[in-house]
Amino acid sequence: MITDMISEAPLRTVVPHVILLEKMLVDLSSDKMISTTYSKAEFPDAIEQAQSQYLIDEVRMLRYTRRRNRGEVLKRYLEGSTSDNVTT
């Protein structure tokens, strides 16, 4: 379940109902309901897998993370540090 309640969520203009990977990753880290569906230890691997397989628009993602108050946490994950608890 990906929520669409936050303004300025990254959307595609061509296909407006497709959820971008950046939004999905941010929602995984910030939505408490979603975070109950996976182990907190899995999140760093999810970020790593996404970065290795897809081109992530980090500017877009970090802008959305700031709207969800997760900017600093996800920035550290994108830089490779996994020492913080993501779903606090």
N, C-alpha and C positions, 0 to 999 in steps of 0.2 A: 504494500500500500504506500504510494507516494502522494503526499499531500500537496495541494496547490494553493495554500493559504498565504504564503509569503509573497509580497510584491517584489518585482524585479527578478523573478526567477528566470534563469536562462531558458529561453524557448527558441525553437526554430520557427522562422516565418513561413517557410515552404510547407512544412507539415506541422501545424501547431499542436497536435496531440501526441507528438513523440517527445518523450522525456529524455533530456540529455544526460550523458554519463556524469557530468559535473554535478548536476542537481541530485542525481541518485546517490552519489558518494557523500555529498553534504547531508542529505536527508538520512542516510545510514548512520552518520555520526551524531546527528542532532535530535532526531525524533525518538523519544523514549519508547514509543510503541514498536517502531521498527527495530530498535536496538535490542529488544527482547527476543528477536528471532534468530540471533546469531551470537556467538561468543565474542567478548571484547577482544580476545587474543587474535581473532580472525581479521579484524579490521586493518591492521598494518599490511597483512598479506593481500587483502583486497585492493588497497591503494597501490601496492607494488605491482600486482597483476594488471591493474588498469593502466598504470604508467607504461608497463612493458608491452602491452598489446594495442593500446590506443593512444592517439594524440589528444592529450587533455589540455584544454584551454585554461591554463592556471589563472590567468587574469579574470576570466569569467567566473571560474570556480571560487576564487578568493573574494570576489565581489559578493557573490551569493552567500559565502560563509559569514561575511561580516553582517549580513542581514539576519542570519540565524545565530549570531553571537558565538560563532565557532572559528573565527578567522585565525587566531593565533594557534589553536590546536591543530587545525588542518594544515596550516602553513608548516608546522614542525613535521607533520607526517609527510608532506610533499618533499621536504628537504631531507627525509630519511631518518628522523629521530622518532623512535617509538617508545620513549620513556614515560610519556604522559598517558593518563587514562582518558580515552576519547569520549566515553559516554557518561561523563560526570554530570 
